[in-house]
Amino acid sequence: MNGDSSLLHLPGGAIVMEGLRDVAAGLETVAAALVQIARTRFAHAGLWPDIALGTLPDPELRLYRLLCASGGDAYSKYNSLQRELVSFAQAWDVQATRKRMTR
């Protein structure tokens, strides 16, 4: 896993890093459920923790349930987190493309 702080400058980087750490630690958190949604994409990008144990079934549903349990407007929080995840993935792709072009 690319666990260095180079992800922090990307949109959504903080929650993605938190989620990847939580997954590696076997924790079931909002951040872990969020990154589980993009597990395949993160694995192909080399971001997925090598030591990650198992996966959450239906990570989208699990994320929503965790947000409901935390109180507040779960629907708005869910949509906001999904947008952060998409923004992160798009920014990661742009960064990776730039790195490939400068080689």
PDB file as gemmi writes it, atoms N, CA and C in Angstrom:
CRYST1    1.000    1.000    1.000  90.00  90.00  90.00 P 1                      
ATOM      1  N   MET A   1       0.834  -1.178   0.000  1.00  0.00           N  
ATOM      2  CA  MET A   1       0.000   0.000   0.000  1.00  0.00           C  
ATOM      3  C   MET A   1       0.873   1.233   0.000  1.00  0.00           C  
ATOM      4  N   ASN A   2       0.444   2.215  -0.726  1.00  0.00           N  
ATOM      5  CA  ASN A   2       1.128   3.493  -0.744  1.00  0.00           C  
ATOM      6  C   ASN A   2       0.646   4.292   0.450  1.00  0.00           C  
ATOM      7  N   GLY A   3       1.234   4.094   1.589  1.00  0.00           N  
ATOM      8  CA  GLY A   3       0.755   4.693   2.814  1.00  0.00           C  
ATOM      9  C   GLY A   3       1.377   6.032   3.149  1.00  0.00           C  
ATOM     10  N   ASP A   4       2.166   6.596   2.226  1.00  0.00           N  
ATOM     11  CA  ASP A   4       2.795   7.867   2.551  1.00  0.00           C  
ATOM     12  C   ASP A   4       1.794   9.008   2.441  1.00  0.00           C  
ATOM     13  N   SER A   5       2.233  10.177   2.854  1.00  0.00           N  
ATOM     14  CA  SER A   5       1.331  11.321   2.906  1.00  0.00           C  
ATOM     15  C   SER A   5       1.104  11.961   1.541  1.00  0.00           C  
ATOM     16  N   SER A   6       1.622  11.374   0.470  1.00  0.00           N  
ATOM     17  CA  SER A   6       1.425  11.963  -0.851  1.00  0.00           C  
ATOM     18  C   SER A   6      -0.037  11.948  -1.278  1.00  0.00           C  
ATOM     19  N   LEU A   7      -0.866  11.177  -0.606  1.00  0.00           N  
ATOM     20  CA  LEU A   7      -2.287  11.127  -0.941  1.00  0.00           C  
ATOM     21  C   LEU A   7      -3.058  12.289  -0.323  1.00  0.00           C  
ATOM     22  N   LEU A   8      -2.493  12.906   0.697  1.00  0.00           N  
ATOM     23  CA  LEU A   8      -3.210  13.944   1.434  1.00  0.00           C  
ATOM     24  C   LEU A   8      -3.539  15.168   0.595  1.00  0.00           C  
ATOM     25  N   HIS A   9      -2.724  15.458  -0.395  1.00  0.00           N  
ATOM     26  CA  HIS A   9      -2.969  16.656  -1.201  1.00  0.00           C  
ATOM     27  C   HIS A   9      -4.115  16.464  -2.197  1.00  0.00           C  
ATOM     28  N   LEU A  10      -4.551  15.237  -2.382  1.00  0.00           N  
ATOM     29  CA  LEU A  10      -5.648  14.966  -3.308  1.00  0.00           C  
ATOM     30  C   LEU A  10      -6.992  15.190  -2.623  1.00  0.00           C  
ATOM     31  N   PRO A  11      -8.009  15.593  -3.380  1.00  0.00           N  
ATOM     32  CA  PRO A  11      -9.337  15.749  -2.772  1.00  0.00           C  
ATOM     33  C   PRO A  11      -9.797  14.423  -2.170  1.00  0.00           C  
ATOM     34  N   GLY A  12     -10.232  14.449  -0.941  1.00  0.00           N  
ATOM     35  CA  GLY A  12     -10.671  13.227  -0.272  1.00  0.00           C  
ATOM     36  C   GLY A  12      -9.533  12.367   0.235  1.00  0.00           C  
ATOM     37  N   GLY A  13      -8.312  12.831   0.085  1.00  0.00           N  
ATOM     38  CA  GLY A  13      -7.145  12.039   0.468  1.00  0.00           C  
ATOM     39  C   GLY A  13      -7.100  11.670   1.934  1.00  0.00           C  
ATOM     40  N   ALA A  14      -7.535  12.577   2.787  1.00  0.00           N  
ATOM     41  CA  ALA A  14      -7.481  12.305   4.233  1.00  0.00           C  
ATOM     42  C   ALA A  14      -8.391  11.144   4.617  1.00  0.00           C  
ATOM     43  N   ILE A  15      -9.617  11.144   4.115  1.00  0.00           N  
ATOM     44  CA  ILE A  15     -10.534  10.060   4.487  1.00  0.00           C  
ATOM     45  C   ILE A  15     -10.143   8.757   3.805  1.00  0.00           C  
ATOM     46  N   VAL A  16      -9.575   8.834   2.605  1.00  0.00           N  
ATOM     47  CA  VAL A  16      -9.120   7.610   1.936  1.00  0.00           C  
ATOM     48  C   VAL A  16      -7.957   6.998   2.715  1.00  0.00           C  
ATOM     49  N   MET A  17      -7.007   7.831   3.133  1.00  0.00           N  
ATOM     50  CA  MET A  17      -5.883   7.302   3.922  1.00  0.00           C  
ATOM     51  C   MET A  17      -6.374   6.704   5.232  1.00  0.00           C  
ATOM     52  N   GLU A  18      -7.305   7.390   5.885  1.00  0.00           N  
ATOM     53  CA  GLU A  18      -7.878   6.867   7.123  1.00  0.00           C  
ATOM     54  C   GLU A  18      -8.550   5.523   6.876  1.00  0.00           C  
ATOM     55  N   GLY A  19      -9.302   5.430   5.794  1.00  0.00           N  
ATOM     56  CA  GLY A  19      -9.997   4.185   5.464  1.00  0.00           C  
ATOM     57  C   GLY A  19      -9.035   3.050   5.163  1.00  0.00           C  
ATOM     58  N   LEU A  20      -7.976   3.341   4.425  1.00  0.00           N  
ATOM     59  CA  LEU A  20      -6.994   2.311   4.110  1.00  0.00           C  
ATOM     60  C   LEU A  20      -6.292   1.819   5.380  1.00  0.00           C  
ATOM     61  N   ARG A  21      -5.993   2.745   6.290  1.00  0.00           N  
ATOM     62  CA  ARG A  21      -5.388   2.350   7.586  1.00  0.00           C  
ATOM     63  C   ARG A  21      -6.365   1.494   8.393  1.00  0.00           C  
ATOM     64  N   ASP A  22      -7.631   1.899   8.408  1.00  0.00           N  
ATOM     65  CA  ASP A  22      -8.635   1.145   9.163  1.00  0.00           C  
ATOM     66  C   ASP A  22      -8.830  -0.254   8.588  1.00  0.00           C  
ATOM     67  N   VAL A  23      -8.840  -0.357   7.267  1.00  0.00           N  
ATOM     68  CA  VAL A  23      -8.969  -1.671   6.629  1.00  0.00           C  
ATOM     69  C   VAL A  23      -7.780  -2.546   7.009  1.00  0.00           C  
ATOM     70  N   ALA A  24      -6.582  -1.978   6.944  1.00  0.00           N  
ATOM     71  CA  ALA A  24      -5.378  -2.742   7.290  1.00  0.00           C  
ATOM     72  C   ALA A  24      -5.412  -3.203   8.743  1.00  0.00           C  
ATOM     73  N   ALA A  25      -6.035  -2.398   9.606  1.00  0.00           N  
ATOM     74  CA  ALA A  25      -6.121  -2.736  11.026  1.00  0.00           C  
ATOM     75  C   ALA A  25      -7.323  -3.626  11.345  1.00  0.00           C  
ATOM     76  N   GLY A  26      -8.149  -3.898  10.345  1.00  0.00           N  
ATOM     77  CA  GLY A  26      -9.317  -4.741  10.558  1.00  0.00           C  
ATOM     78  C   GLY A  26     -10.464  -4.025  11.256  1.00  0.00           C  
ATOM     79  N   LEU A  27     -10.479  -2.708  11.198  1.00  0.00           N  
ATOM     80  CA  LEU A  27     -11.531  -1.926  11.847  1.00  0.00           C  
ATOM     81  C   LEU A  27     -12.724  -1.749  10.910  1.00  0.00           C  
ATOM     82  N   GLU A  28     -13.900  -1.686  11.494  1.00  0.00           N  
ATOM     83  CA  GLU A  28     -15.113  -1.461  10.721  1.00  0.00           C  
ATOM     84  C   GLU A  28     -15.591  -0.041  11.017  1.00  0.00           C  
ATOM     85  N   THR A  29     -15.172   0.886  10.171  1.00  0.00           N  
ATOM     86  CA  THR A  29     -15.482   2.298  10.355  1.00  0.00           C  
ATOM     87  C   THR A  29     -16.127   2.848   9.087  1.00  0.00           C  
ATOM     88  N   VAL A  30     -16.610   4.075   9.193  1.00  0.00           N  
ATOM     89  CA  VAL A  30     -17.168   4.754   8.026  1.00  0.00           C  
ATOM     90  C   VAL A  30     -16.107   4.846   6.929  1.00  0.00           C  
ATOM     91  N   ALA A  31     -14.911   5.264   7.304  1.00  0.00           N  
ATOM     92  CA  ALA A  31     -13.834   5.410   6.321  1.00  0.00           C  
ATOM     93  C   ALA A  31     -13.469   4.065   5.687  1.00  0.00           C  
ATOM     94  N   ALA A  32     -13.429   3.002   6.481  1.00  0.00           N  
ATOM     95  CA  ALA A  32     -13.117   1.672   5.948  1.00  0.00           C  
ATOM     96  C   ALA A  32     -14.197   1.204   4.975  1.00  0.00           C  
ATOM     97  N   ALA A  33     -15.454   1.428   5.332  1.00  0.00           N  
ATOM     98  CA  ALA A  33     -16.547   1.041   4.436  1.00  0.00           C  
ATOM     99  C   ALA A  33     -16.474   1.831   3.136  1.00  0.00           C  
ATOM    100  N   LEU A  34     -16.117   3.111   3.234  1.00  0.00           N  
ATOM    101  CA  LEU A  34     -16.014   3.941   2.030  1.00  0.00           C  
ATOM    102  C   LEU A  34     -14.961   3.400   1.067  1.00  0.00           C  
ATOM    103  N   VAL A  35     -13.767   3.097   1.562  1.00  0.00           N  
ATOM    104  CA  VAL A  35     -12.726   2.620   0.653  1.00  0.00           C  
ATOM    105  C   VAL A  35     -13.004   1.207   0.158  1.00  0.00           C  
ATOM    106  N   GLN A  36     -13.783   0.439   0.927  1.00  0.00           N  
ATOM    107  CA  GLN A  36     -14.163  -0.903   0.458  1.00  0.00           C  
ATOM    108  C   GLN A  36     -14.955  -0.805  -0.843  1.00  0.00           C  
ATOM    109  N   ILE A  37     -15.698   0.289  -1.009  1.00  0.00           N  
ATOM    110  CA  ILE A  37     -16.492   0.480  -2.217  1.00  0.00           C  
ATOM    111  C   ILE A  37     -15.588   0.488  -3.455  1.00  0.00           C  
ATOM    112  N   ALA A  38     -14.395   1.053  -3.315  1.00  0.00           N  
ATOM    113  CA  ALA A  38     -13.460   1.166  -4.443  1.00  0.00           C  
ATOM    114  C   ALA A  38     -12.303   0.188  -4.329  1.00  0.00           C  
ATOM    115  N   ARG A  39     -12.514  -0.919  -3.647  1.00  0.00           N  
ATOM    116  CA  ARG A  39     -11.426  -1.866  -3.389  1.00  0.00           C  
ATOM    117  C   ARG A  39     -10.710  -2.323  -4.665  1.00  0.00           C  
ATOM    118  N   THR A  40     -11.454  -2.716  -5.661  1.00  0.00           N  
ATOM    119  CA  THR A  40     -10.837  -3.210  -6.891  1.00  0.00           C  
ATOM    120  C   THR A  40      -9.989  -2.128  -7.552  1.00  0.00           C  
ATOM    121  N   ARG A  41     -10.524  -0.934  -7.616  1.00  0.00           N  
ATOM    122  CA  ARG A  41      -9.796   0.180  -8.229  1.00  0.00           C  
ATOM    123  C   ARG A  41      -8.534   0.498  -7.435  1.00  0.00           C  
ATOM    124  N   PHE A  42      -8.646   0.510  -6.110  1.00  0.00           N  
ATOM    125  CA  PHE A  42      -7.485   0.791  -5.278  1.00  0.00           C  
ATOM    126  C   PHE A  42      -6.449  -0.328  -5.370  1.00  0.00           C  
ATOM    127  N   ALA A  43      -6.900  -1.547  -5.466  1.00  0.00           N  
ATOM    128  CA  ALA A  43      -5.963  -2.673  -5.597  1.00  0.00           C  
ATOM    129  C   ALA A  43      -5.176  -2.561  -6.906  1.00  0.00           C  
ATOM    130  N   HIS A  44      -5.849  -2.223  -7.995  1.00  0.00           N  
ATOM    131  CA  HIS A  44      -5.162  -2.055  -9.282  1.00  0.00           C  
ATOM    132  C   HIS A  44      -4.186  -0.890  -9.249  1.00  0.00           C  
ATOM    133  N   ALA A  45      -4.484   0.119  -8.443  1.00  0.00           N  
ATOM    134  CA  ALA A  45      -3.615   1.290  -8.330  1.00  0.00           C  
ATOM    135  C   ALA A  45      -2.464   1.063  -7.347  1.00  0.00           C  
ATOM    136  N   GLY A  46      -2.461  -0.078  -6.654  1.00  0.00           N  
ATOM    137  CA  GLY A  46      -1.413  -0.368  -5.686  1.00  0.00           C  
ATOM    138  C   GLY A  46      -1.632   0.301  -4.341  1.00  0.00           C  
ATOM    139  N   LEU A  47      -2.853   0.742  -4.080  1.00  0.00           N  
ATOM    140  CA  LEU A  47      -3.152   1.424  -2.827  1.00  0.00           C  
ATOM    141  C   LEU A  47      -3.714   0.494  -1.763  1.00  0.00           C  
ATOM    142  N   TRP A  48      -4.222  -0.647  -2.162  1.00  0.00           N  
ATOM    143  CA  TRP A  48      -4.906  -1.526  -1.206  1.00  0.00           C  
ATOM    144  C   TRP A  48      -3.902  -2.178  -0.270  1.00  0.00           C  
ATOM    145  N   PRO A  49      -4.190  -2.195   1.033  1.00  0.00           N  
ATOM    146  CA  PRO A  49      -3.259  -2.802   1.996  1.00  0.00           C  
ATOM    147  C   PRO A  49      -3.066  -4.289   1.716  1.00  0.00           C  
ATOM    148  N   ASP A  50      -1.814  -4.714   1.682  1.00  0.00           N  
ATOM    149  CA  ASP A  50      -1.504  -6.119   1.433  1.00  0.00           C  
ATOM    150  C   ASP A  50      -2.029  -7.014   2.542  1.00  0.00           C  
ATOM    151  N   ILE A  51      -2.123  -6.458   3.735  1.00  0.00           N  
ATOM    152  CA  ILE A  51      -2.511  -7.276   4.884  1.00  0.00           C  
ATOM    153  C   ILE A  51      -4.005  -7.194   5.187  1.00  0.00           C  
ATOM    154  N   ALA A  52      -4.757  -6.557   4.303  1.00  0.00           N  
ATOM    155  CA  ALA A  52      -6.195  -6.410   4.551  1.00  0.00           C  
ATOM    156  C   ALA A  52      -6.856  -7.773   4.641  1.00  0.00           C  
ATOM    157  N   LEU A  53      -7.624  -7.943   5.676  1.00  0.00           N  
ATOM    158  CA  LEU A  53      -8.304  -9.205   5.906  1.00  0.00           C  
ATOM    159  C   LEU A  53      -9.755  -9.091   5.454  1.00  0.00           C  
ATOM    160  N   GLY A  54     -10.158  -9.946   4.555  1.00  0.00           N  
ATOM    161  CA  GLY A  54     -11.553  -9.998   4.143  1.00  0.00           C  
ATOM    162  C   GLY A  54     -12.089  -8.679   3.620  1.00  0.00           C  
ATOM    163  N   THR A  55     -13.347  -8.679   3.326  1.00  0.00           N  
ATOM    164  CA  THR A  55     -14.018  -7.480   2.868  1.00  0.00           C  
ATOM    165  C   THR A  55     -15.386  -7.411   3.523  1.00  0.00           C  
ATOM    166  N   LEU A  56     -15.907  -6.235   3.570  1.00  0.00           N  
ATOM    167  CA  LEU A  56     -17.271  -6.076   4.070  1.00  0.00           C  
ATOM    168  C   LEU A  56     -18.239  -6.492   2.980  1.00  0.00           C  
ATOM    169  N   PRO A  57     -19.249  -7.279   3.316  1.00  0.00           N  
ATOM    170  CA  PRO A  57     -20.269  -7.554   2.307  1.00  0.00           C  
ATOM    171  C   PRO A  57     -21.076  -6.279   2.066  1.00  0.00           C  
ATOM    172  N   ASP A  58     -21.407  -6.009   0.829  1.00  0.00           N  
ATOM    173  CA  ASP A  58     -22.199  -4.826   0.476  1.00  0.00           C  
ATOM    174  C   ASP A  58     -21.669  -3.560   1.142  1.00  0.00           C  
ATOM    175  N   PRO A  59     -20.487  -3.097   0.766  1.00  0.00           N  
ATOM    176  CA  PRO A  59     -19.904  -1.951   1.465  1.00  0.00           C  
ATOM    177  C   PRO A  59     -20.761  -0.684   1.382  1.00  0.00           C  
ATOM    178  N   GLU A  60     -21.507  -0.499   0.291  1.00  0.00           N  
ATOM    179  CA  GLU A  60     -22.364   0.681   0.191  1.00  0.00           C  
ATOM    180  C   GLU A  60     -23.442   0.662   1.279  1.00  0.00           C  
ATOM    181  N   LEU A  61     -24.068  -0.494   1.447  1.00  0.00           N  
ATOM    182  CA  LEU A  61     -25.098  -0.637   2.468  1.00  0.00           C  
ATOM    183  C   LEU A  61     -24.499  -0.509   3.864  1.00  0.00           C  
ATOM    184  N   ARG A  62     -23.334  -1.095   4.070  1.00  0.00           N  
ATOM    185  CA  ARG A  62     -22.672  -1.020   5.371  1.00  0.00           C  
ATOM    186  C   ARG A  62     -22.316   0.427   5.700  1.00  0.00           C  
ATOM    187  N   LEU A  63     -21.817   1.162   4.720  1.00  0.00           N  
ATOM    188  CA  LEU A  63     -21.500   2.565   4.922  1.00  0.00           C  
ATOM    189  C   LEU A  63     -22.745   3.328   5.342  1.00  0.00           C  
ATOM    190  N   TYR A  64     -23.832   3.111   4.644  1.00  0.00           N  
ATOM    191  CA  TYR A  64     -25.072   3.819   4.962  1.00  0.00           C  
ATOM    192  C   TYR A  64     -25.555   3.475   6.379  1.00  0.00           C  
ATOM    193  N   ARG A  65     -25.470   2.212   6.739  1.00  0.00           N  
ATOM    194  CA  ARG A  65     -25.892   1.806   8.092  1.00  0.00           C  
ATOM    195  C   ARG A  65     -25.010   2.431   9.169  1.00  0.00           C  
ATOM    196  N   LEU A  66     -23.717   2.495   8.932  1.00  0.00           N  
ATOM    197  CA  LEU A  66     -22.815   3.132   9.888  1.00  0.00           C  
ATOM    198  C   LEU A  66     -23.144   4.619  10.028  1.00  0.00           C  
ATOM    199  N   LEU A  67     -23.465   5.265   8.926  1.00  0.00           N  
ATOM    200  CA  LEU A  67     -23.829   6.677   8.977  1.00  0.00           C  
ATOM    201  C   LEU A  67     -25.150   6.886   9.711  1.00  0.00           C  
ATOM    202  N   CYS A  68     -26.094   5.986   9.499  1.00  0.00           N  
ATOM    203  CA  CYS A  68     -27.373   6.067  10.226  1.00  0.00           C  
ATOM    204  C   CYS A  68     -27.145   5.932  11.727  1.00  0.00           C  
ATOM    205  N   ALA A  69     -26.269   5.037  12.105  1.00  0.00           N  
ATOM    206  CA  ALA A  69     -25.997   4.805  13.521  1.00  0.00           C  
ATOM    207  C   ALA A  69     -25.306   5.997  14.175  1.00  0.00           C  
ATOM    208  N   SER A  70     -24.605   6.791  13.381  1.00  0.00           N  
ATOM    209  CA  SER A  70     -23.890   7.939  13.946  1.00  0.00           C  
ATOM    210  C   SER A  70     -24.791   9.155  14.120  1.00  0.00           C  
ATOM    211  N   GLY A  71     -26.017   9.075  13.631  1.00  0.00           N  
ATOM    212  CA  GLY A  71     -26.958  10.182  13.793  1.00  0.00           C  
ATOM    213  C   GLY A  71     -26.811  11.217  12.697  1.00  0.00           C  
ATOM    214  N   GLY A  72     -27.757  12.123  12.655  1.00  0.00           N  
ATOM    215  CA  GLY A  72     -27.724  13.169  11.636  1.00  0.00           C  
ATOM    216  C   GLY A  72     -28.339  12.688  10.331  1.00  0.00           C  
ATOM    217  N   ASP A  73     -28.073  13.417   9.287  1.00  0.00           N  
ATOM    218  CA  ASP A  73     -28.626  13.134   7.970  1.00  0.00           C  
ATOM    219  C   ASP A  73     -27.726  12.152   7.217  1.00  0.00           C  
ATOM    220  N   ALA A  74     -27.988  10.876   7.379  1.00  0.00           N  
ATOM    221  CA  ALA A  74     -27.147   9.834   6.780  1.00  0.00           C  
ATOM    222  C   ALA A  74     -27.129   9.926   5.263  1.00  0.00           C  
ATOM    223  N   TYR A  75     -28.253  10.267   4.665  1.00  0.00           N  
ATOM    224  CA  TYR A  75     -28.342  10.331   3.204  1.00  0.00           C  
ATOM    225  C   TYR A  75     -27.390  11.395   2.647  1.00  0.00           C  
ATOM    226  N   SER A  76     -27.393  12.573   3.247  1.00  0.00           N  
ATOM    227  CA  SER A  76     -26.503  13.643   2.779  1.00  0.00           C  
ATOM    228  C   SER A  76     -25.041  13.286   3.018  1.00  0.00           C  
ATOM    229  N   LYS A  77     -24.752  12.714   4.184  1.00  0.00           N  
ATOM    230  CA  LYS A  77     -23.384  12.300   4.482  1.00  0.00           C  
ATOM    231  C   LYS A  77     -22.910  11.241   3.488  1.00  0.00           C  
ATOM    232  N   TYR A  78     -23.782  10.275   3.196  1.00  0.00           N  
ATOM    233  CA  TYR A  78     -23.440   9.204   2.263  1.00  0.00           C  
ATOM    234  C   TYR A  78     -23.088   9.793   0.896  1.00  0.00           C  
ATOM    235  N   ASN A  79     -23.939  10.679   0.400  1.00  0.00           N  
ATOM    236  CA  ASN A  79     -23.691  11.277  -0.914  1.00  0.00           C  
ATOM    237  C   ASN A  79     -22.416  12.117  -0.919  1.00  0.00           C  
ATOM    238  N   SER A  80     -22.170  12.834   0.154  1.00  0.00           N  
ATOM    239  CA  SER A  80     -20.961  13.634   0.257  1.00  0.00           C  
ATOM    240  C   SER A  80     -19.709  12.752   0.231  1.00  0.00           C  
ATOM    241  N   LEU A  81     -19.741  11.658   0.985  1.00  0.00           N  
ATOM    242  CA  LEU A  81     -18.597  10.734   1.006  1.00  0.00           C  
ATOM    243  C   LEU A  81     -18.383  10.082  -0.352  1.00  0.00           C  
ATOM    244  N   GLN A  82     -19.462   9.742  -1.023  1.00  0.00           N  
ATOM    245  CA  GLN A  82     -19.340   9.159  -2.370  1.00  0.00           C  
ATOM    246  C   GLN A  82     -18.669  10.154  -3.320  1.00  0.00           C  
ATOM    247  N   ARG A  83     -19.048  11.429  -3.232  1.00  0.00           N  
ATOM    248  CA  ARG A  83     -18.428  12.454  -4.083  1.00  0.00           C  
ATOM    249  C   ARG A  83     -16.943  12.598  -3.761  1.00  0.00           C  
ATOM    250  N   GLU A  84     -16.597  12.535  -2.483  1.00  0.00           N  
ATOM    251  CA  GLU A  84     -15.179  12.599  -2.109  1.00  0.00           C  
ATOM    252  C   GLU A  84     -14.404  11.429  -2.687  1.00  0.00           C  
ATOM    253  N   LEU A  85     -14.997  10.257  -2.631  1.00  0.00           N  
ATOM    254  CA  LEU A  85     -14.347   9.061  -3.168  1.00  0.00           C  
ATOM    255  C   LEU A  85     -14.118   9.191  -4.674  1.00  0.00           C  
ATOM    256  N   VAL A  86     -15.119   9.666  -5.381  1.00  0.00           N  
ATOM    257  CA  VAL A  86     -14.999   9.854  -6.833  1.00  0.00           C  
ATOM    258  C   VAL A  86     -13.952  10.917  -7.139  1.00  0.00           C  
ATOM    259  N   SER A  87     -13.965  12.017  -6.395  1.00  0.00           N  
ATOM    260  CA  SER A  87     -12.969  13.077  -6.605  1.00  0.00           C  
ATOM    261  C   SER A  87     -11.558  12.550  -6.374  1.00  0.00           C  
ATOM    262  N   PHE A  88     -11.398  11.759  -5.322  1.00  0.00           N  
ATOM    263  CA  PHE A  88     -10.084  11.184  -5.049  1.00  0.00           C  
ATOM    264  C   PHE A  88      -9.641  10.286  -6.210  1.00  0.00           C  
ATOM    265  N   ALA A  89     -10.519   9.407  -6.642  1.00  0.00           N  
ATOM    266  CA  ALA A  89     -10.171   8.463  -7.711  1.00  0.00           C  
ATOM    267  C   ALA A  89      -9.806   9.202  -8.997  1.00  0.00           C  
ATOM    268  N   GLN A  90     -10.551  10.234  -9.318  1.00  0.00           N  
ATOM    269  CA  GLN A  90     -10.250  10.996 -10.530  1.00  0.00           C  
ATOM    270  C   GLN A  90      -8.916  11.725 -10.406  1.00  0.00           C  
ATOM    271  N   ALA A  91      -8.658  12.334  -9.252  1.00  0.00           N  
ATOM    272  CA  ALA A  91      -7.393  13.031  -9.041  1.00  0.00           C  
ATOM    273  C   ALA A  91      -6.223  12.051  -9.056  1.00  0.00           C  
ATOM    274  N   TRP A  92      -6.428  10.871  -8.476  1.00  0.00           N  
ATOM    275  CA  TRP A  92      -5.379   9.840  -8.487  1.00  0.00           C  
ATOM    276  C   TRP A  92      -5.047   9.439  -9.920  1.00  0.00           C  
ATOM    277  N   ASP A  93      -6.078   9.274 -10.738  1.00  0.00           N  
ATOM    278  CA  ASP A  93      -5.865   8.906 -12.140  1.00  0.00           C  
ATOM    279  C   ASP A  93      -5.069   9.977 -12.881  1.00  0.00           C  
ATOM    280  N   VAL A  94      -5.401  11.241 -12.650  1.00  0.00           N  
ATOM    281  CA  VAL A  94      -4.677  12.342 -13.290  1.00  0.00           C  
ATOM    282  C   VAL A  94      -3.223  12.342 -12.839  1.00  0.00           C  
ATOM    283  N   GLN A  95      -3.003  12.174 -11.540  1.00  0.00           N  
ATOM    284  CA  GLN A  95      -1.637  12.141 -11.008  1.00  0.00           C  
ATOM    285  C   GLN A  95      -0.850  10.979 -11.598  1.00  0.00           C  
ATOM    286  N   ALA A  96      -1.467   9.811 -11.666  1.00  0.00           N  
ATOM    287  CA  ALA A  96      -0.785   8.636 -12.220  1.00  0.00           C  
ATOM    288  C   ALA A  96      -0.455   8.830 -13.698  1.00  0.00           C  
ATOM    289  N   THR A  97      -1.349   9.452 -14.441  1.00  0.00           N  
ATOM    290  CA  THR A  97      -1.114   9.713 -15.861  1.00  0.00           C  
ATOM    291  C   THR A  97       0.054  10.673 -16.031  1.00  0.00           C  
ATOM    292  N   ARG A  98       0.092  11.705 -15.213  1.00  0.00           N  
ATOM    293  CA  ARG A  98       1.203  12.670 -15.291  1.00  0.00           C  
ATOM    294  C   ARG A  98       2.531  12.004 -14.985  1.00  0.00           C  
ATOM    295  N   LYS A  99       2.545  11.127 -13.989  1.00  0.00           N  
ATOM    296  CA  LYS A  99       3.785  10.430 -13.640  1.00  0.00           C  
ATOM    297  C   LYS A  99       4.259   9.551 -14.799  1.00  0.00           C  
ATOM    298  N   ARG A 100       3.302   8.861 -15.454  1.00  0.00           N  
ATOM    299  CA  ARG A 100       3.670   8.005 -16.585  1.00  0.00           C  
ATOM    300  C   ARG A 100       4.226   8.829 -17.740  1.00  0.00           C  
ATOM    301  N   MET A 101       3.661  10.003 -17.953  1.00  0.00           N  
ATOM    302  CA  MET A 101       4.099  10.847 -19.083  1.00  0.00           C  
ATOM    303  C   MET A 101       5.458  11.479 -18.848  1.00  0.00           C  
ATOM    304  N   THR A 102       5.870  11.635 -17.602  1.00  0.00           N  
ATOM    305  CA  THR A 102       7.170  12.266 -17.318  1.00  0.00           C  
ATOM    306  C   THR A 102       8.293  11.241 -17.248  1.00  0.00           C  
ATOM    307  N   ARG A 103       7.983  10.002 -17.410  1.00  0.00           N  
ATOM    308  CA  ARG A 103       9.054   8.984 -17.360  1.00  0.00           C  
ATOM    309  C   ARG A 103       9.810   8.932 -18.634  1.00  0.00           C  
TER     310      ARG A 103                                                      
END                                                                             
